[in-house]
Amino acid sequence: MTETKEYLKGSVERLLLDLEPKTAIKNFKRKAYTVFFQQYCEKEKEIYAKLLILFAESTKPAEDMQEIAAPLIQKAEDIIQKTSRFTRERELMDLNCVMAFYVLPGILTIESEHAKEFALTITGQWKEAFPDTQLTPGTYEEINSGFQRKIFGIPIE
């Protein structure tokens, strides 16, 4: 299990880094979201598999989740720190979108009772790092259902 944990501590930041925020946000549209989200999940399936192993084998899941989430939050803080102070707010908003639309719903696709707990661990650490943000984990289904599919009862394509 130590090997899995070390792998995750070194790799979990990829969940955020593998998405270019502008591209991810551009694909957050009714027609593009499903395909883009599925491609993202496919790309991250190795990390999801390791998280599933960690959740199954951990004797201290809450502690391990805190430890695994920390590098992801640290990477986000590094990104924001490297951004000019004039564009930090915009960059943080973009990262929030990536987290809300892709990273957290991707984690919630893991078939484990610990997936929701891990997503909440991440959002808790995110709130500590970025106090002015409000990030809540939602599933792909919840997010996708929010896209308008009818106008005045008429289906739209």
C-alpha positions in Angstrom: 0.0 0.0 0.0 2.9 2.4 0.7 3.9 2.1 -3.0 0.3 3.1 -4.1 0.3 6.0 -1.7 3.7 7.3 -2.9 2.5 6.9 -6.5 -0.6 9.0 -5.7 1.3 11.7 -3.8 3.5 12.1 -6.9 0.7 11.9 -9.4 -2.5 13.3 -8.0 -1.7 16.8 -9.2 -2.1 15.4 -12.8 -5.8 15.5 -12.2 -5.5 19.3 -12.3 -2.5 19.7 -14.7 -3.7 17.4 -17.4 -6.5 19.9 -18.3 -5.7 23.2 -19.8 -8.3 25.5 -18.1 -9.2 27.5 -21.2 -9.8 24.3 -23.2 -11.7 22.6 -20.4 -14.0 25.6 -20.0 -14.5 25.9 -23.7 -15.7 22.3 -23.7 -18.1 22.9 -20.9 -21.1 23.0 -23.3 -24.0 20.7 -23.7 -22.8 19.2 -26.9 -19.1 18.8 -25.9 -19.1 18.1 -22.2 -19.8 14.4 -22.2 -17.1 13.5 -24.7 -14.5 15.8 -23.2 -15.3 14.5 -19.7 -15.1 10.8 -20.9 -11.7 11.6 -22.5 -10.5 13.2 -19.3 -11.6 10.2 -17.2 -10.0 7.8 -19.6 -6.7 9.7 -19.4 -6.8 9.6 -15.6 -8.0 6.0 -15.2 -4.6 4.9 -13.7 -4.9 7.4 -10.9 -8.5 6.4 -10.3 -7.5 2.7 -10.1 -4.7 3.5 -7.6 -7.2 5.6 -5.5 -9.6 2.6 -5.5 -6.7 0.4 -4.3 -5.8 2.9 -1.6 -9.4 3.2 -0.4 -9.8 -0.6 -0.3 -6.5 -1.3 1.6 -6.2 1.7 3.9 -6.5 1.3 7.6 -6.6 5.1 8.1 -8.5 6.3 5.1 -9.2 9.8 6.4 -5.5 10.4 7.1 -4.4 8.9 3.8 -6.9 11.1 1.9 -5.6 14.2 3.6 -2.0 13.2 2.6 -3.0 12.4 -1.0 -5.0 15.6 -1.5 -2.3 17.9 -0.2 0.0 17.8 -3.4 -3.1 18.7 -5.6 -3.9 21.7 -3.5 -0.2 22.7 -3.3 0.0 22.6 -7.1 -3.0 24.9 -7.4 -1.4 27.3 -4.9 1.8 27.2 -6.9 -0.1 28.0 -10.1 -1.8 31.0 -8.4 1.4 32.3 -6.9 3.2 32.2 -10.3 0.4 34.3 -11.8 0.6 38.1 -11.8 -1.5 39.7 -9.1 -3.6 41.3 -11.8 -4.8 38.0 -13.2 -4.8 35.8 -10.1 -8.5 36.1 -9.5 -9.3 35.0 -13.1 -6.8 32.1 -12.9 -8.4 31.0 -9.6 -11.8 31.1 -11.1 -10.5 29.0 -14.0 -9.0 26.5 -11.6 -12.3 26.4 -9.7 -14.2 25.6 -12.9 -11.7 22.8 -13.8 -12.1 21.3 -10.3 -15.9 21.6 -10.3 -16.5 20.4 -13.8 -13.9 17.7 -14.2 -11.6 16.8 -11.3 -14.3 16.3 -8.6 -16.8 14.6 -10.8 -14.0 12.4 -12.1 -13.1 11.3 -8.6 -16.8 10.6 -7.9 -16.8 8.1 -10.8 -14.7 5.8 -8.6 -16.8 3.0 -7.4 -16.0 3.3 -3.7 -17.8 4.6 -0.7 -14.7 6.6 0.0 -14.8 8.6 -3.3 -17.3 11.2 -1.9 -15.2 11.5 1.3 -12.1 12.1 -0.8 -13.8 14.7 -2.9 -14.9 16.4 0.4 -11.4 16.2 1.7 -10.1 18.0 -1.4 -12.8 20.7 -1.2 -12.0 21.2 2.5 -8.3 21.7 1.8 -9.2 23.9 -1.2 -11.3 26.1 1.1 -8.3 26.4 3.5 -6.0 27.4 0.7 -8.4 29.7 -1.1 -10.8 31.0 1.6 -12.9 33.2 -0.8 -13.9 30.2 -2.9 -16.9 27.9 -2.5 -16.3 24.5 -4.2 -18.8 21.7 -3.8 -18.4 18.2 -5.3 -21.0 17.2 -7.8 -21.3 14.1 -10.0 -21.1 14.1 -13.7 -24.8 13.2 -13.9 -25.7 16.2 -11.7 -23.6 18.6 -13.7 -24.7 17.2 -17.1 -28.4 17.4 -16.1 -28.0 21.2 -15.7 -27.6 21.8 -19.4 -30.7 23.2 -21.1 -32.1 20.6 -23.5 -35.5 22.3 -24.1 -36.7 25.8 -24.7 -40.4 26.4 -24.0 -40.9 22.6 -24.1 -39.2 22.2 -27.5 -36.1 20.0 -27.6 -33.0 21.7 -28.8 -30.1 20.1 -30.6 
